[in-house]
Amino acid sequence: MRNIDRLARHMEERPAPWWRTRTGFVLVCFPGIAAFCPLTEHTAHVFGVLPYLFLLAFPGWLPRLESSMPSGRRPEDHR
């Protein structure tokens, strides 16, 4: 028996993995496409919230950030 015949018989005996079936392909691709659309449309909103999430996650940084701000004219100094 030739190697190709042996390989063909071996491939016929094993069922295809679930992601190689038509249903598996749909179950993998459809959620990816469905997630891609909102992520690309709402990226600006997500990135706009990130600084606030960072400050909420690490509240110890806030005093350091306030102390590193430039000490120019403040509104209370203005008369």
TAWOLIN-V180436 format. One record per helix or strand of 3 or more residues. SS is the DSSP state (hx for helix, st for strand). FROM is the first residue (numbers start at 0). TO is the last residue. If there is no record, write none. Layout:
{{SS,FROM,TO} {SS,FROM,TO}}
This chain:
{{hx,2,12} {hx,17,19} {hx,21,40} {hx,42,56} {hx,60,66} {hx,74,76}}
